[in-house]
């Protein structure tokens, strides 16, 4: 029996399904202002499970009640370090009554596990945990170290990934598989994002006498109307991608007044809008900022007496790309074939992930590949198919053994 065959034989489907369901049943929606609504409980479960499997475990307190949990097998001194990365936070479930299956019941129906986080991404995290355990149980030799990372706050500011990058175990990473729901495709590119918070400042006045004031809402209206032009200019700067949609500029939040009580007969002093700007590889942050600056200038010119400025919420997350020649990519192409009997399928990540931080801050190659349909996250009745879950665990085993082969 080959090393790979032996390790794959130790993936227990029932164990994998049970672990996924256990993780989904632990709510980990982060609710600002509620100190009990964090990733703490699910992180504790992950930590306990990893310790029970004999992993070397490190817990990093990123923020109060918000720990990264990292479990490792193998020896770093023996070769490169590969990370299987997942996150423990999930987005809001919304109105539970809108769900056919309760959002935290993790019901198993017709080969699908339902629940908030079932696809995004407790299934990918569970597959990574089971894959590492199968390798450890098999006794397969590793020329290096395999780390499973369960990080906090991917759905927010990605403080878990940023914290990891500043620690010794993070700085020792050589490559990462990001286990996000991408239909088990190999995604070498991911879009970047800039959330541009635009503030328009005018002059308060009575609604019946608008000539006495300067309406900041009119400037935001001009900016929103100009969004297609900004989008076209960014598309001209960015590289066309076979796997990613072109750059988009989408207004997502409009608010006025920013302070005080809204009143129907008062022109507010300030107004704000947020533009969700998605990018493909190509321009740097300065080039993108220049285009947004110009859009704000045009909006201000359209409304005398109003100033318009912007700031990037959470900074710039630029698009990333990894070449197919990378050893990690070659290992994963081989892994998909050997683990599933199918040729690798290629794709792209429509949003940003913790991999964005790992790629830009550490400079390591990343491949995003995980179970779950890429369109199902953040929706009501989120689910993952068990067949996809098992395939993901098998791919991770084969990829880790290929990348860390003696």
C-alpha positions in Angstrom: 0.0 0.0 0.0 1.4 3.4 -1.0 1.8 6.2 1.6 -1.0 8.2 -0.1 -3.4 5.2 -0.3 -2.8 4.5 3.4 -3.5 8.1 4.4 -6.6 8.4 2.2 -8.0 5.2 3.7 -7.9 6.8 7.1 -10.4 9.5 6.1 -13.6 8.5 7.9 -16.6 10.0 6.2 -18.8 9.7 9.3 -16.1 11.4 11.4 -15.8 14.2 8.9 -19.5 14.8 8.7 -19.8 14.7 12.5 -17.0 17.2 13.0 -18.5 19.5 10.4 -21.9 19.4 12.1 -20.4 19.9 15.5 -18.7 23.1 14.3 -21.8 24.4 12.5 -23.9 23.8 15.7 -21.7 26.3 17.6 -22.9 29.8 16.7 -19.9 32.1 15.9 -21.5 35.2 14.5 -19.5 38.1 15.8 -21.9 40.7 17.2 -20.1 44.0 18.1 -21.1 45.1 21.6 -21.9 41.6 22.8 -18.7 40.2 24.4 -20.2 36.7 24.4 -20.8 36.7 20.6 -17.4 35.8 19.3 -15.5 32.8 17.9 -14.4 31.7 21.4 -16.7 28.6 21.8 -15.9 27.1 18.4 -12.2 27.9 18.7 -12.3 26.0 22.0 -13.9 23.0 20.3 -11.2 23.1 17.6 -8.5 23.3 20.1 -9.8 20.4 22.1 -10.2 18.2 19.0 -6.6 19.0 17.8 -5.2 18.2 21.2 -7.0 14.9 21.3 -5.4 14.0 18.0 -1.9 14.7 19.3 -1.3 17.9 17.3 1.2 20.5 18.5 -1.3 23.3 19.4 -0.7 27.0 19.6 -3.5 29.4 20.7 -3.0 33.1 19.9 -5.2 35.6 21.7 -5.9 38.1 18.9 -8.5 40.1 20.8 -10.6 39.4 23.9 -12.5 36.2 23.3 -11.1 35.9 19.8 -8.3 33.3 19.6 -6.5 31.9 16.5 -6.0 28.1 17.0 -3.1 26.4 15.1 -2.4 22.7 15.1 0.7 21.3 13.6 2.3 17.9 12.7 5.8 17.3 11.4 9.0 19.3 12.0 9.7 22.8 10.6 13.4 22.1 10.5 12.9 19.2 8.1 11.6 21.4 5.2 8.9 23.9 4.2 5.8 24.6 6.2 2.3 24.3 4.5 -0.7 25.9 6.0 -4.3 24.6 5.6 -6.3 27.7 6.5 -9.8 28.3 7.6 -11.7 30.8 9.7 -14.1 30.3 12.6 -16.3 33.3 12.3 -19.5 33.3 10.2 -21.8 36.0 9.0 -25.2 36.7 10.6 -28.0 34.2 10.1 -30.5 37.0 9.6 -34.1 36.1 10.3 -34.1 32.4 11.5 -37.8 32.0 10.5 -36.7 32.5 6.8 -34.7 29.3 7.0 -36.1 25.9 5.9 -33.6 24.3 8.2 -32.6 26.1 11.5 -29.4 28.0 10.9 -27.5 26.3 13.7 -29.1 22.8 13.7 -26.6 21.4 11.1 -29.3 19.1 9.7 -28.2 16.4 7.4 -30.7 16.0 4.6 -30.2 14.2 1.2 -26.5 14.3 1.4 -26.3 18.0 2.4 -25.4 19.6 5.7 -27.4 22.8 6.2 -26.6 25.7 8.5 -24.8 29.1 8.7 -21.2 28.4 8.0 -21.8 25.0 6.5 -20.1 26.1 3.3 -18.4 29.3 4.5 -16.4 27.7 5.9 -16.7 25.3 8.8 -16.8 22.4 6.3 -13.4 23.5 4.8 -12.0 23.8 8.2 -13.2 20.4 9.2 -11.8 18.8 6.0 -8.4 20.4 6.8 -8.5 19.0 10.4 -9.5 15.5 9.3 -6.9 15.5 6.5 -4.1 16.4 8.9 -5.3 13.8 11.4 -5.4 11.1 8.6 -1.8 11.9 7.7 -0.7 11.8 11.3 -2.5 8.5 11.9 -1.0 7.0 8.8 2.6 7.7 10.1 3.4 9.1 6.7 6.8 10.9 6.7 6.8 14.6 6.1 9.8 16.7 4.9 8.5 19.7 6.7 5.5 20.8 8.7 1.8 20.8 8.1 -0.2 23.4 10.0 -4.0 23.7 10.3 -5.0 27.3 11.1 -8.5 28.2 12.5 -8.4 32.0 12.4 -10.8 34.7 13.6 -12.4 37.6 11.9 -12.1 36.7 8.2 -15.6 38.2 7.7 -14.5 41.4 9.3 -11.1 43.1 9.3 -9.1 39.9 9.0 -7.3 40.6 12.3 -6.7 36.9 12.7 -4.7 36.6 9.5 -2.9 39.9 10.2 -1.9 38.7 13.7 -0.7 35.3 12.4 1.6 37.0 9.8 3.4 38.8 12.7 4.1 35.7 14.7 7.0 33.2 14.4 4.7 30.4 13.2 3.3 32.8 10.6 6.6 34.0 9.4 7.8 30.4 9.0 5.0 29.6 6.4 6.1 28.6 3.0 2.7 28.2 1.2 -1.0 28.0 2.1 -4.1 26.3 0.9 -7.1 28.5 1.7 -10.0 26.2 2.3 -12.8 28.5 1.2 -15.9 27.3 -0.7 -14.8 27.3 -4.3 -16.4 24.1 -5.6 -13.0 22.4 -5.0 -11.6 24.3 -8.0 -8.0 25.4 -7.9 -8.2 29.2 -7.7 -4.9 31.0 -8.3 -6.4 34.5 -8.6 -8.7 36.5 -6.3 -10.2 39.9 -6.6 -9.1 42.7 -4.4 -11.4 45.1 -2.6 -11.4 48.7 -1.4 -14.3 50.0 0.6 -14.2 53.7 -0.1 -16.1 55.7 2.6 -16.9 59.0 0.9 -17.8 62.0 3.1 -19.5 65.1 1.6 -19.6 68.2 3.7 -21.9 71.1 2.9 -23.9 73.7 4.9 -27.1 73.1 6.8 -30.2 75.0 5.7 -34.0 74.9 5.7 -35.4 72.6 3.2 -37.7 75.3 2.0 -34.7 77.6 1.3 -32.0 75.4 -0.3 -30.3 78.4 -1.7 -29.2 79.3 1.8 -27.2 76.1 2.2 -25.0 73.6 0.3 -26.5 70.1 0.0 -24.0 67.3 0.5 -26.5 64.8 -0.7 -26.4 66.2 -4.1 -22.7 65.6 -4.3 -23.1 62.0 -3.3 -25.8 61.7 -5.9 -23.3 63.0 -8.5 -20.7 60.5 -7.2 -23.2 57.6 -7.4 -24.2 58.6 -10.9 -20.5 58.8 -11.8 -19.8 55.2 -10.5 -20.0 53.6 -14.0 -17.3 56.0 -15.2 -15.0 55.1 -12.3 -15.7 51.5 -13.0 -14.6 51.9 -16.7 -11.4 53.7 -15.7 -10.5 51.0 -13.2 -11.2 48.3 -15.8 -8.8 50.0 -18.2 -6.1 49.8 -15.5 -6.7 46.2 -14.5 -5.6 43.0 -16.3 -8.2 40.9 -17.9 -8.7 37.6 -16.2 -10.1 34.4 -17.5 -11.3 33.4 -14.1 -12.4 36.7 -12.4 -15.1 39.1 -13.2 -13.9 42.5 -14.3 -13.6 45.3 -11.7 -16.9 46.6 -10.3 -17.8 49.8 -8.4 -21.0 49.3 -6.3 -22.5 51.9 -4.0 -23.6 50.0 -0.9 -24.3 52.5 1.9 -25.7 56.0 1.7 -26.4 58.0 4.9 -27.4 61.5 5.8 -27.1 63.2 8.2 -24.0 61.6 9.6 -24.7 63.1 13.1 -27.9 64.3 14.6 -31.5 63.4 14.0 -32.8 63.2 10.4 -35.5 65.8 9.7 -37.5 66.2 6.5 -37.1 69.9 6.4 -33.4 70.2 7.1 -30.5 70.0 4.6 -27.8 68.1 6.5 -24.3 69.4 7.0 -22.7 66.0 6.1 -23.5 62.9 4.2 -21.6 59.6 3.6 -21.6 56.9 1.0 -19.6 53.7 0.7 -18.4 52.4 -2.6 -17.5 48.6 -2.8 -14.7 48.6 -5.3 -13.6 45.2 -6.5 -10.4 44.8 -8.5 -8.5 42.3 -10.6 -4.6 42.1 -10.7 -2.8 45.0 -12.3 -2.7 48.5 -10.6 -1.2 49.3 -7.3 -2.9 51.0 -4.4 -1.7 54.5 -5.5 -3.2 54.1 -9.0 -6.6 53.0 -7.6 -6.6 55.8 -5.0 -5.9 58.4 -7.8 -9.0 57.3 -9.7 -11.2 57.5 -6.6 -9.7 60.9 -5.9 -10.7 62.1 -9.3 -14.2 60.7 -8.9 -14.6 62.7 -5.7 -13.2 65.8 -7.3 -15.8 65.5 -10.1 -18.6 65.1 -7.6 -17.4 68.2 -5.7 -17.2 70.3 -8.9 -20.8 69.4 -9.6 -21.9 70.9 -6.3 -20.3 74.3 -5.5 -19.9 74.8 -1.7 -19.6 71.0 -1.0 -16.3 69.3 -0.3 -15.9 65.6 -1.0 -13.2 63.3 0.4 -12.8 59.6 1.0 -10.9 57.1 3.1 -10.3 53.4 2.6 -12.2 51.4 5.3 -9.7 48.7 6.5 -7.1 49.8 4.0 -6.5 48.3 0.5 -6.8 44.6 -0.2 -5.3 44.3 -3.6 -6.0 41.4 -6.0 -3.6 38.5 -5.9 -2.3 36.0 -8.5 -0.1 32.9 -8.2 1.6 31.2 -11.2 0.9 27.7 -12.2 4.6 26.9 -12.0 4.6 27.2 -8.2 5.5 23.9 -6.5 2.3 24.2 -4.4 0.2 24.5 -7.5 1.9 21.5 -9.2 1.3 19.5 -6.0 -2.4 20.4 -6.0 -2.9 19.5 -9.7 -1.4 16.1 -9.0 -3.4 15.8 -5.7 -6.8 16.4 -7.4 -6.1 13.7 -10.0 -4.8 11.2 -7.4 -7.5 11.9 -4.8 -10.6 12.2 -7.0 -9.6 10.5 -10.3 -10.6 13.8 -12.1 -8.5 16.5 -13.7 -8.1 19.7 -11.8 -10.6 22.5 -12.6 -9.5 26.1 -12.4 -11.4 29.0 -11.0 -11.1 32.4 -9.4 -12.2 33.9 -6.1 -14.8 36.6 -6.6 -14.0 38.3 -3.2 -11.0 38.6 -0.9 -10.1 36.0 1.8 -7.5 35.6 4.5 -5.3 34.4 1.6 -5.1 38.1 0.5 -3.3 38.9 3.7 -1.1 35.8 3.6 -0.1 36.6 0.0 0.5 40.3 0.4 2.1 40.4 3.8 4.2 37.2 3.7 4.6 36.9 -0.1 3.9 33.2 0.0 2.0 31.3 -2.7 -1.6 30.6 -2.0 -4.2 28.4 -3.6 -7.9 28.7 -2.7 -9.7 25.3 -2.9 -12.5 24.1 -0.7 -15.9 22.4 -0.5 -19.2 24.2 -1.2 -20.7 26.1 -4.1 -19.2 29.6 -4.3 -22.6 31.3 -4.7 -24.2 29.8 -1.5 -22.3 31.6 1.3 -24.1 34.3 3.2 -27.5 33.1 1.9 -30.5 31.6 3.7 -30.4 27.7 3.8 -26.6 27.7 3.3 -25.4 24.1 2.8 -22.5 21.9 1.8 -22.7 18.6 0.0 -21.1 15.7 1.8 -19.5 14.4 -1.4 -17.7 17.7 -1.9 -16.6 17.7 1.7 -15.0 14.3 1.4 -13.3 15.2 -1.9 -11.8 18.3 -0.2 -10.3 16.2 2.6 -8.8 13.8 0.1 -7.4 16.6 -1.9 -5.8 18.2 1.1 -4.2 14.9 2.1 -2.8 14.3 -1.3 -1.6 17.9 -1.7 0.1 18.0 1.7 1.9 14.6 1.0 3.1 15.8 -2.4 4.2 19.3 -1.2 6.0 17.9 1.9 7.3 14.7 0.3 10.7 13.5 1.7 
